[in-house]
Amino acid sequence: MIKAIMIIFFCSALNTSFSQPSSHFFINPTGTYILKGEKHKGEIKGNFAEVRVKLLGDSLLALSLYSNNGYPQYASGSFIDTLKYINNRAIYSSKSGEFCQIVFSFVLNGLNINQVYGDPSSTCGFGKGVIPLGLIEKHSSFQPIIQSLSR
């Protein structure tokens, strides 16, 4: 009976360890991530964006971002920065003086973008709705050129 309980406990612990992503699993974020807005009657609706990332060492990366919120405003924003890369995440802090951070969390085939702020109306210095939140798929793993992506 004790042997059966131990086997069940061991199997359940093993299953849990494989089902949980490990924070120690290093993801090389180098590449280009692209979000395409949906075309409708010649207009792009919803966000479209390009993020280029180049790993500079174990804990540093260069990142350039261009994003646009699409029709009807077509408001855009971009930045280039060097960010610390720890536990597969990089955090951009707003230069606008307000407490606002954009968190880039890298997963195997993409990038999750989230925003952390002190004021719910905060935009991190970008126009409302310009920064795309959520998953952006990795388009290429080739080392990109980090440059201004403003159009």
OpenMM code with the backbone's topology and positions (N, CA, C; nanometers):
from openmm import Vec3, app, unit

residues = "MET ILE LYS ALA ILE MET ILE ILE PHE PHE CYS SER ALA LEU ASN THR SER PHE SER GLN PRO SER SER HIS PHE PHE ILE ASN PRO THR GLY THR TYR ILE LEU LYS GLY GLU LYS HIS LYS GLY GLU ILE LYS GLY ASN PHE ALA GLU VAL ARG VAL LYS LEU LEU GLY ASP SER LEU LEU ALA LEU SER LEU TYR SER ASN ASN GLY TYR PRO GLN TYR ALA SER GLY SER PHE ILE ASP THR LEU LYS TYR ILE ASN ASN ARG ALA ILE TYR SER SER LYS SER GLY GLU PHE CYS GLN ILE VAL PHE SER PHE VAL LEU ASN GLY LEU ASN ILE ASN GLN VAL TYR GLY ASP PRO SER SER THR CYS GLY PHE GLY LYS GLY VAL ILE PRO LEU GLY LEU ILE GLU LYS HIS SER SER PHE GLN PRO ILE ILE GLN SER LEU SER ARG".split()
positions = [
    Vec3(0.0826, -0.1190, 0.0000),
    Vec3(0.0000, 0.0000, 0.0000),
    Vec3(0.0875, 0.1260, 0.0000),
    Vec3(0.1897, 0.1290, 0.0871),
    Vec3(0.2801, 0.2440, 0.0936),
    Vec3(0.3562, 0.2569, -0.0379),
    Vec3(0.3930, 0.1438, -0.0965),
    Vec3(0.4647, 0.1453, -0.2238),
    Vec3(0.3761, 0.2056, -0.3332),
    Vec3(0.2483, 0.1715, -0.3357),
    Vec3(0.1543, 0.2250, -0.4344),
    Vec3(0.1369, 0.3756, -0.4171),
    Vec3(0.1285, 0.4211, -0.2931),
    Vec3(0.1153, 0.5640, -0.2656),
    Vec3(0.2399, 0.6385, -0.3112),
    Vec3(0.3568, 0.5805, -0.2857),
    Vec3(0.4824, 0.6434, -0.3265),
    Vec3(0.4918, 0.6533, -0.4783),
    Vec3(0.4467, 0.5498, -0.5489),
    Vec3(0.4497, 0.5505, -0.6956),
    Vec3(0.3562, 0.6586, -0.7487),
    Vec3(0.2363, 0.6679, -0.6916),
    Vec3(0.1404, 0.7711, -0.7342),
    Vec3(0.1983, 0.9102, -0.7090),
    Vec3(0.2575, 0.9307, -0.5914),
    Vec3(0.3178, 1.0597, -0.5568),
    Vec3(0.4302, 1.0938, -0.6545),
    Vec3(0.5172, 0.9979, -0.6832),
    Vec3(0.6288, 1.0197, -0.7742),
    Vec3(0.5791, 1.0543, -0.9148),
    Vec3(0.4805, 0.9797, -0.9643),
    Vec3(0.4268, 1.0049, -1.0989),
    Vec3(0.3613, 1.1420, -1.1062),
    Vec3(0.2885, 1.1791, -1.0019),
    Vec3(0.2234, 1.3090, -1.0019),
    Vec3(0.3268, 1.4212, -0.9967),
    Vec3(0.4327, 1.4067, -0.9192),
    Vec3(0.5394, 1.5071, -0.9127),
    Vec3(0.6109, 1.5168, -1.0471),
    Vec3(0.6372, 1.4049, -1.1103),
    Vec3(0.7036, 1.4026, -1.2399),
    Vec3(0.6166, 1.4708, -1.3450),
    Vec3(0.4870, 1.4421, -1.3458),
    Vec3(0.3945, 1.5032, -1.4402),
    Vec3(0.3889, 1.6544, -1.4200),
    Vec3(0.3863, 1.7002, -1.2954),
    Vec3(0.3823, 1.8425, -1.2665),
    Vec3(0.5089, 1.9109, -1.3153),
    Vec3(0.6244, 1.8476, -1.2963),
    Vec3(0.7495, 1.9108, -1.3377),
    Vec3(0.7586, 1.9238, -1.4892),
    Vec3(0.7001, 1.8303, -1.5650),
    Vec3(0.7037, 1.8401, -1.7105),
    Vec3(0.5972, 1.9336, -1.7646),
    Vec3(0.4875, 1.9522, -1.6932),
    Vec3(0.3802, 2.0365, -1.7445),
    Vec3(0.4035, 2.1837, -1.7146),
    Vec3(0.4898, 2.2173, -1.6196),
    Vec3(0.5186, 2.3553, -1.5843),
    Vec3(0.6428, 2.4024, -1.6593),
    Vec3(0.6355, 2.5193, -1.7271),
    Vec3(0.7564, 2.5686, -1.7917),
    Vec3(0.8587, 2.6082, -1.6865),
    Vec3(0.9818, 2.5750, -1.7120),
    Vec3(1.0880, 2.6045, -1.6171),
    Vec3(1.1404, 2.7455, -1.6409),
    Vec3(1.1580, 2.8204, -1.5323),
    Vec3(1.2145, 2.9540, -1.5460),
    Vec3(1.3634, 2.9460, -1.5763),
    Vec3(1.4224, 2.8265, -1.5624),
    Vec3(1.5639, 2.8080, -1.5897),
    Vec3(1.5893, 2.7692, -1.7354),
    Vec3(1.4841, 2.7483, -1.8135),
    Vec3(1.4961, 2.7137, -1.9542),
    Vec3(1.5249, 2.8421, -2.0318),
    Vec3(1.6458, 2.8565, -2.0840),
    Vec3(1.6884, 2.9789, -2.1519),
    Vec3(1.6356, 2.9814, -2.2945),
    Vec3(1.5696, 3.0902, -2.3318),
    Vec3(1.5217, 3.1099, -2.4681),
    Vec3(1.6059, 3.2194, -2.5319),
    Vec3(1.6660, 3.1890, -2.6449),
    Vec3(1.7388, 3.2903, -2.7204),
    Vec3(1.6346, 3.3725, -2.7961),
    Vec3(1.6170, 3.4991, -2.7596),
    Vec3(1.5108, 3.5796, -2.8207),
    Vec3(1.5478, 3.6398, -2.9556),
    Vec3(1.6713, 3.6225, -2.9996),
    Vec3(1.7174, 3.6848, -3.1233),
    Vec3(1.6251, 3.6501, -3.2389),
    Vec3(1.5822, 3.7542, -3.3095),
    Vec3(1.4971, 3.7327, -3.4258),
    Vec3(1.4029, 3.8489, -3.4492),
    Vec3(1.3099, 3.8259, -3.5407),
    Vec3(1.2105, 3.9264, -3.5778),
    Vec3(1.0719, 3.8716, -3.5481),
    Vec3(0.9913, 3.9532, -3.4844),
    Vec3(0.8546, 3.9170, -3.4453),
    Vec3(0.7607, 4.0115, -3.5182),
    Vec3(0.6606, 3.9555, -3.5847),
    Vec3(0.5719, 4.0378, -3.6666),
    Vec3(0.4259, 4.0099, -3.6310),
    Vec3(0.3515, 4.1195, -3.6156),
    Vec3(0.2065, 4.1130, -3.5953),
    Vec3(0.1429, 4.1816, -3.7143),
    Vec3(0.0578, 4.1105, -3.7851),
    Vec3(-0.0079, 4.1662, -3.9024),
    Vec3(-0.1523, 4.2001, -3.8680),
    Vec3(-0.1912, 4.3225, -3.8968),
    Vec3(-0.3305, 4.3612, -3.8801),
    Vec3(-0.4138, 4.2981, -3.9909),
    Vec3(-0.5429, 4.2944, -3.9709),
    Vec3(-0.6326, 4.2367, -4.0715),
    Vec3(-0.6710, 4.3421, -4.1742),
    Vec3(-0.6588, 4.3069, -4.3020),
    Vec3(-0.6979, 4.3987, -4.4091),
    Vec3(-0.8474, 4.3849, -4.4346),
    Vec3(-0.9137, 4.5001, -4.4458),
    Vec3(-1.0572, 4.5024, -4.4729),
    Vec3(-1.0861, 4.6252, -4.5580),
    Vec3(-1.1300, 4.6023, -4.6815),
    Vec3(-1.1603, 4.7103, -4.7754),
    Vec3(-1.0426, 4.8062, -4.7926),
    Vec3(-0.9221, 4.7508, -4.8055),
    Vec3(-0.8034, 4.8312, -4.8298),
    Vec3(-0.7442, 4.8982, -4.7069),
    Vec3(-0.8050, 4.8803, -4.5918),
    Vec3(-0.7546, 4.9404, -4.4679),
    Vec3(-0.7059, 4.8299, -4.3751),
    Vec3(-0.6047, 4.8609, -4.2944),
    Vec3(-0.5556, 4.7648, -4.1957),
    Vec3(-0.6248, 4.7945, -4.0639),
    Vec3(-0.7027, 4.6984, -4.0172),
    Vec3(-0.7745, 4.7142, -3.8904),
    Vec3(-0.7002, 4.6387, -3.7816),
    Vec3(-0.6870, 4.7016, -3.6673),
    Vec3(-0.6162, 4.6395, -3.5558),
    Vec3(-0.4668, 4.6656, -3.5651),
    Vec3(-0.3983, 4.6358, -3.4575),
    Vec3(-0.2543, 4.6625, -3.4495),
    Vec3(-0.1741, 4.5834, -3.5516),
    Vec3(-0.0692, 4.6484, -3.6002),
    Vec3(0.0350, 4.5771, -3.6713),
    Vec3(0.1675, 4.6270, -3.6141),
    Vec3(0.2644, 4.5358, -3.6060),
    Vec3(0.3888, 4.5700, -3.5374),
    Vec3(0.5041, 4.4845, -3.5879),
    Vec3(0.6238, 4.5364, -3.5649),
    Vec3(0.7463, 4.4611, -3.5891),
    Vec3(0.8386, 4.4848, -3.4701),
    Vec3(0.8915, 4.3758, -3.4155),
    Vec3(0.9854, 4.3835, -3.3043),
    Vec3(1.1103, 4.3072, -3.3465),
    Vec3(1.2241, 4.3736, -3.3381),
    Vec3(1.3514, 4.3093, -3.3701),
    Vec3(1.4336, 4.2995, -3.2424),
    Vec3(1.4901, 4.1816, -3.2200),
    Vec3(1.5630, 4.1557, -3.0967),
    Vec3(1.6968, 4.0903, -3.1289),
    Vec3(1.8006, 4.1387, -3.0617),
    Vec3(1.9334, 4.0795, -3.0774),
    Vec3(1.9919, 4.0586, -2.9377),
    Vec3(2.0217, 3.9349, -2.9047),
    Vec3(2.0825, 3.9020, -2.7763),
    Vec3(2.2272, 3.9503, -2.7782),
    Vec3(2.2667, 4.0282, -2.6770),
    Vec3(2.4012, 4.0851, -2.6707),
    Vec3(2.4906, 4.0134, -2.5706),
    Vec3(2.4350, 3.9264, -2.4927),
    Vec3(2.5075, 3.8521, -2.3905),
    Vec3(2.4067, 3.7671, -2.3165),
    Vec3(2.4466, 3.7078, -2.2068),
    Vec3(2.3525, 3.6244, -2.1317),
    Vec3(2.2379, 3.7035, -2.0715),
    Vec3(2.2614, 3.8313, -2.0436),
    Vec3(2.1576, 3.9067, -1.9727),
    Vec3(2.1341, 4.0462, -2.0291),
    Vec3(2.1552, 4.0632, -2.1604),
    Vec3(2.1356, 4.1934, -2.2229),
    Vec3(2.0892, 4.1733, -2.3665),
    Vec3(1.9942, 4.2558, -2.4092),
    Vec3(1.9499, 4.2485, -2.5481),
    Vec3(1.9231, 4.3877, -2.6014),
    Vec3(1.9319, 4.3998, -2.7336),
    Vec3(1.8942, 4.5223, -2.8038),
    Vec3(1.7584, 4.4949, -2.8668),
    Vec3(1.6688, 4.5922, -2.8569),
    Vec3(1.5328, 4.5725, -2.9060),
    Vec3(1.4871, 4.6975, -2.9790),
    Vec3(1.4303, 4.6791, -3.0969),
    Vec3(1.3663, 4.7897, -3.1680),
    Vec3(1.2226, 4.7489, -3.1950),
    Vec3(1.1321, 4.8443, -3.1782),
    Vec3(0.9897, 4.8166, -3.1931),
    Vec3(0.9255, 4.9261, -3.2760),
    Vec3(0.8388, 4.8855, -3.3663),
    Vec3(0.7491, 4.9775, -3.4366),
    Vec3(0.6106, 4.9187, -3.4246),
    Vec3(0.5144, 5.0019, -3.3893),
    Vec3(0.3773, 4.9545, -3.3782),
    Vec3(0.2818, 5.0629, -3.4253),
    Vec3(0.1680, 5.0189, -3.4776),
    Vec3(0.0657, 5.1087, -3.5287),
    Vec3(-0.0694, 5.0505, -3.4904),
    Vec3(-0.1637, 5.1368, -3.4494),
    Vec3(-0.2943, 5.0849, -3.4067),
    Vec3(-0.3936, 5.0684, -3.5215),
    Vec3(-0.3542, 5.0979, -3.6438),
    Vec3(-0.4385, 5.0710, -3.7604),
    Vec3(-0.5516, 5.1713, -3.7790),
    Vec3(-0.6398, 5.1369, -3.8698),
    Vec3(-0.7526, 5.2222, -3.9089),
    Vec3(-0.8428, 5.2511, -3.7909),
    Vec3(-0.8933, 5.3683, -3.7693),
    Vec3(-0.8864, 5.4884, -3.8534),
    Vec3(-0.7756, 5.5857, -3.8134),
    Vec3(-0.7172, 5.5717, -3.6941),
    Vec3(-0.6164, 5.6693, -3.6492),
    Vec3(-0.4793, 5.6489, -3.7127),
    Vec3(-0.4395, 5.5241, -3.7284),
    Vec3(-0.3043, 5.4914, -3.7742),
    Vec3(-0.1982, 5.5609, -3.6879),
    Vec3(-0.2243, 5.5681, -3.5567),
    Vec3(-0.1265, 5.6246, -3.4634),
    Vec3(-0.0142, 5.5231, -3.4473),
    Vec3(0.1083, 5.5727, -3.4440),
    Vec3(0.2209, 5.4806, -3.4361),
    Vec3(0.3186, 5.5232, -3.3273),
    Vec3(0.4056, 5.4318, -3.2929),
    Vec3(0.5097, 5.4583, -3.1955),
    Vec3(0.6245, 5.3632, -3.2198),
    Vec3(0.7420, 5.4055, -3.1776),
    Vec3(0.8582, 5.3192, -3.1935),
    Vec3(0.9626, 5.3559, -3.0889),
    Vec3(1.0525, 5.2633, -3.0644),
    Vec3(1.1671, 5.2913, -2.9802),
    Vec3(1.2760, 5.1885, -3.0072),
    Vec3(1.3971, 5.2263, -2.9691),
    Vec3(1.5139, 5.1378, -2.9710),
    Vec3(1.5746, 5.1490, -2.8324),
    Vec3(1.6089, 5.0356, -2.7723),
    Vec3(1.6687, 5.0400, -2.6396),
    Vec3(1.7494, 4.9135, -2.6143),
    Vec3(1.8369, 4.9217, -2.5182),
    Vec3(1.9109, 4.8062, -2.4694),
    Vec3(1.8513, 4.7726, -2.3337),
    Vec3(1.8077, 4.6486, -2.3156),
    Vec3(1.7358, 4.6087, -2.1950),
    Vec3(1.8010, 4.4881, -2.1295),
    Vec3(1.7866, 4.4791, -1.9983),
    Vec3(1.8320, 4.3603, -1.9265),
    Vec3(1.7413, 4.2446, -1.9661),
    Vec3(1.8021, 4.1269, -1.9796),
    Vec3(1.7277, 4.0056, -2.0169),
    Vec3(1.7473, 3.9026, -1.9073),
    Vec3(1.6437, 3.8838, -1.8256),
    Vec3(1.6499, 3.7935, -1.7113),
    Vec3(1.5253, 3.7053, -1.7113),
    Vec3(1.5447, 3.5745, -1.6946),
    Vec3(1.4330, 3.4780, -1.6928),
    Vec3(1.3434, 3.4917, -1.8156),
    Vec3(1.4045, 3.5082, -1.9316),
    Vec3(1.3342, 3.5168, -2.0602),
    Vec3(1.2419, 3.6388, -2.0692),
    Vec3(1.2760, 3.7433, -1.9925),
    Vec3(1.1956, 3.8659, -1.9945),
    Vec3(1.2853, 3.9885, -2.0042),
    Vec3(1.2334, 4.0910, -2.0694),
    Vec3(1.2981, 4.2213, -2.0753),
    Vec3(1.1908, 4.3249, -2.0436),
    Vec3(1.2299, 4.4295, -1.9727),
    Vec3(1.1324, 4.5308, -1.9321),
    Vec3(1.1774, 4.6685, -1.9803),
    Vec3(1.0890, 4.7337, -2.0552),
    Vec3(1.1108, 4.8701, -2.1019),
    Vec3(1.0371, 4.9633, -2.0068),
    Vec3(1.1078, 5.0603, -1.9505),
    Vec3(1.0448, 5.1579, -1.8620),
    Vec3(1.0219, 5.2880, -1.9381),
    Vec3(0.9031, 5.3430, -1.9203),
    Vec3(0.8639, 5.4648, -1.9893),
    Vec3(0.9588, 5.5798, -1.9598),
    Vec3(0.9901, 5.6561, -2.0610),
    Vec3(1.0744, 5.7744, -2.0455),
    Vec3(0.9890, 5.8983, -2.0209),
    Vec3(0.8567, 5.8816, -2.0184),
    Vec3(0.7654, 5.9957, -2.0089),
    Vec3(0.7469, 6.0482, -1.8667),
    Vec3(0.8074, 5.9836, -1.7670),
    Vec3(0.7944, 6.0304, -1.6297),
    Vec3(0.6864, 5.9599, -1.5500),
    Vec3(0.5899, 5.8990, -1.6168),
    Vec3(0.4857, 5.8239, -1.5473),
    Vec3(0.5357, 5.6824, -1.5200),
    Vec3(0.4821, 5.6183, -1.4125),
    Vec3(0.5219, 5.4796, -1.3887),
    Vec3(0.4497, 5.3915, -1.4889),
    Vec3(0.5262, 5.3391, -1.5809),
    Vec3(0.4694, 5.2498, -1.6812),
    Vec3(0.5822, 5.1647, -1.7367),
    Vec3(0.5576, 5.0363, -1.7473),
    Vec3(0.6562, 4.9443, -1.8022),
    Vec3(0.5899, 4.8565, -1.9079),
    Vec3(0.6659, 4.8246, -2.0101),
    Vec3(0.6226, 4.7284, -2.1112),
    Vec3(0.7090, 4.6051, -2.0906),
    Vec3(0.6445, 4.4924, -2.0649),
    Vec3(0.7146, 4.3684, -2.0330),
    Vec3(0.7125, 4.2774, -2.1558),
    Vec3(0.8312, 4.2389, -2.2008),
    Vec3(0.8476, 4.1487, -2.3141),
    Vec3(0.8855, 4.0119, -2.2576),
    Vec3(0.7952, 3.9155, -2.2665),
    Vec3(0.8194, 3.7797, -2.2172),
    Vec3(0.8320, 3.6875, -2.3376),
    Vec3(0.9478, 3.6254, -2.3514),
    Vec3(0.9746, 3.5422, -2.4680),
    Vec3(0.9362, 3.3978, -2.4403),
    Vec3(0.8669, 3.3373, -2.5368),
    Vec3(0.8288, 3.1968, -2.5332),
    Vec3(0.8920, 3.1311, -2.6558),
    Vec3(0.8785, 3.0000, -2.6698),
    Vec3(0.9506, 2.9296, -2.7762),
    Vec3(0.9307, 2.9875, -2.9158),
    Vec3(0.8094, 3.0177, -2.9563),
    Vec3(0.7865, 3.0662, -3.0921),
    Vec3(0.7201, 3.2029, -3.0960),
    Vec3(0.7454, 3.2823, -2.9926),
    Vec3(0.6820, 3.4118, -2.9919),
    Vec3(0.7243, 3.4995, -2.8762),
    Vec3(0.6476, 3.6038, -2.8614),
    Vec3(0.6749, 3.7075, -2.7648),
    Vec3(0.5421, 3.7563, -2.7088),
    Vec3(0.5295, 3.7582, -2.5766),
    Vec3(0.4114, 3.8142, -2.5110),
    Vec3(0.4448, 3.9539, -2.4637),
    Vec3(0.3592, 4.0501, -2.4953),
    Vec3(0.3787, 4.1868, -2.4497),
    Vec3(0.2674, 4.2211, -2.3509),
    Vec3(0.3085, 4.2698, -2.2340),
    Vec3(0.2140, 4.3141, -2.1317),
    Vec3(0.2573, 4.4507, -2.0823),
    Vec3(0.1647, 4.5208, -2.0190),
    Vec3(0.1929, 4.6532, -1.9671),
    Vec3(0.1652, 4.6556, -1.8176),
    Vec3(0.2559, 4.7167, -1.7420),
    Vec3(0.2398, 4.7353, -1.5984),
    Vec3(0.2408, 4.8860, -1.5749),
    Vec3(0.1407, 4.9369, -1.5031),
    Vec3(0.1282, 5.0813, -1.4888),
    Vec3(0.0727, 5.1189, -1.3520),
    Vec3(0.0933, 5.2437, -1.3145),
    Vec3(0.0372, 5.2973, -1.1918),
    Vec3(-0.0990, 5.3591, -1.2164),
    Vec3(-0.1201, 5.4111, -1.3364),
    Vec3(-0.2453, 5.4752, -1.3744),
    Vec3(-0.3071, 5.3968, -1.4908),
    Vec3(-0.4312, 5.3491, -1.4766),
    Vec3(-0.4934, 5.2696, -1.5841),
    Vec3(-0.5012, 5.3407, -1.7190),
    Vec3(-0.4970, 5.4734, -1.7199),
    Vec3(-0.5025, 5.5450, -1.8474),
    Vec3(-0.3633, 5.5682, -1.9060),
    Vec3(-0.2625, 5.5127, -1.8399),
    Vec3(-0.1249, 5.5300, -1.8848),
    Vec3(-0.1015, 5.4619, -2.0193),
    Vec3(-0.0216, 5.5251, -2.1022),
    Vec3(0.0113, 5.4681, -2.2338),
    Vec3(0.1616, 5.4521, -2.2529),
    Vec3(0.2399, 5.4686, -2.1468),
    Vec3(0.3866, 5.4572, -2.1523),
    Vec3(0.4482, 5.5560, -2.2504),
    Vec3(0.3808, 5.6685, -2.2732),
    Vec3(0.4336, 5.7691, -2.3637),
    Vec3(0.3978, 5.7467, -2.5092),
    Vec3(0.3221, 5.6431, -2.5376),
    Vec3(0.2781, 5.6138, -2.6743),
    Vec3(0.1299, 5.6501, -2.6855),
    Vec3(0.0788, 5.6592, -2.8059),
    Vec3(-0.0625, 5.6869, -2.8251),
    Vec3(-0.1493, 5.5735, -2.7712),
    Vec3(-0.2749, 5.6050, -2.7423),
    Vec3(-0.3674, 5.5057, -2.6891),
    Vec3(-0.3849, 5.3892, -2.7876),
    Vec3(-0.3601, 5.2675, -2.7362),
    Vec3(-0.3781, 5.1468, -2.8173),
    Vec3(-0.2667, 5.1185, -2.9162),
    Vec3(-0.1586, 5.1965, -2.9122),
    Vec3(-0.0505, 5.1774, -3.0091),
    Vec3(0.0299, 5.0516, -2.9790),
    Vec3(0.0637, 5.0285, -2.8524),
    Vec3(0.1440, 4.9116, -2.8175),
    Vec3(0.0541, 4.7881, -2.8178),
    Vec3(0.0881, 4.6880, -2.8991),
    Vec3(0.0042, 4.5670, -2.9048),
    Vec3(0.0302, 4.4795, -2.7824),
    Vec3(-0.0752, 4.4429, -2.7133),
    Vec3(-0.0620, 4.3558, -2.5970),
    Vec3(-0.1004, 4.2146, -2.6380),
    Vec3(-0.0298, 4.1170, -2.5855),
    Vec3(-0.0586, 3.9782, -2.6180),
    Vec3(0.0557, 3.9144, -2.6942),
    Vec3(0.0250, 3.8056, -2.7614),
    Vec3(0.1260, 3.7245, -2.8289),
    Vec3(0.1543, 3.7735, -2.9706),
    Vec3(0.2832, 3.7840, -3.0012),
    Vec3(0.3291, 3.8134, -3.1368),
    Vec3(0.4163, 3.6957, -3.1791),
    Vec3(0.3871, 3.6398, -3.2951),
    Vec3(0.4609, 3.5227, -3.3419),
    Vec3(0.5997, 3.5597, -3.3928),
    Vec3(0.6925, 3.4668, -3.3737),
    Vec3(0.8287, 3.4854, -3.4236),
    Vec3(0.8277, 3.4566, -3.5729),
    Vec3(0.8749, 3.5518, -3.6497),
    Vec3(0.8763, 3.5401, -3.7957),
    Vec3(1.0078, 3.4807, -3.8456),
    Vec3(1.1182, 3.5150, -3.7752),
    Vec3(1.2499, 3.4697, -3.8175),
    Vec3(1.3429, 3.4631, -3.6970),
    Vec3(1.4343, 3.3666, -3.6991),
    Vec3(1.5355, 3.3559, -3.5934),
    Vec3(1.6702, 3.4127, -3.6377),
    Vec3(1.6764, 3.4646, -3.7600),
    Vec3(1.8003, 3.5259, -3.8081),
    Vec3(1.8288, 3.6521, -3.7286),
    Vec3(1.9548, 3.6846, -3.7135),
    Vec3(1.9943, 3.8037, -3.6395),
    Vec3(1.9520, 3.9279, -3.7179),
    Vec3(1.8632, 4.0093, -3.6624),
    Vec3(1.8146, 4.1263, -3.7358),
    Vec3(1.9070, 4.2467, -3.7201),
    Vec3(1.8855, 4.3455, -3.8037),
    Vec3(1.9546, 4.4731, -3.7897),
    Vec3(1.8698, 4.5572, -3.6946),
    Vec3(1.9316, 4.6025, -3.5864),
    Vec3(1.8598, 4.6856, -3.4894),
    Vec3(1.8760, 4.8304, -3.5344),
    Vec3(1.7653, 4.8887, -3.5768),
    Vec3(1.7649, 5.0258, -3.6271),
    Vec3(1.6262, 5.0849, -3.6061),
    Vec3(1.6150, 5.2138, -3.6280),
    Vec3(1.4850, 5.2787, -3.6154),
    Vec3(1.3903, 5.2170, -3.7178),
    Vec3(1.2722, 5.1802, -3.6717),
    Vec3(1.1726, 5.1209, -3.7602),
    Vec3(1.0598, 5.2191, -3.7916),
    Vec3(1.0772, 5.3457, -3.7530),
    Vec3(0.9751, 5.4479, -3.7804),
    Vec3(0.9534, 5.4573, -3.9299),
    Vec3(0.8306, 5.4759, -3.9659),
    Vec3(0.7975, 5.4825, -4.1086),
    Vec3(0.7524, 5.6196, -4.1468),
] * unit.nanometer
topology = app.Topology()
chain = topology.addChain("A")
for resn in residues:
    res = topology.addResidue(resn, chain)
    for name in ("N", "CA", "C"):
        topology.addAtom(name, app.Element.getBySymbol(name[0]), res)
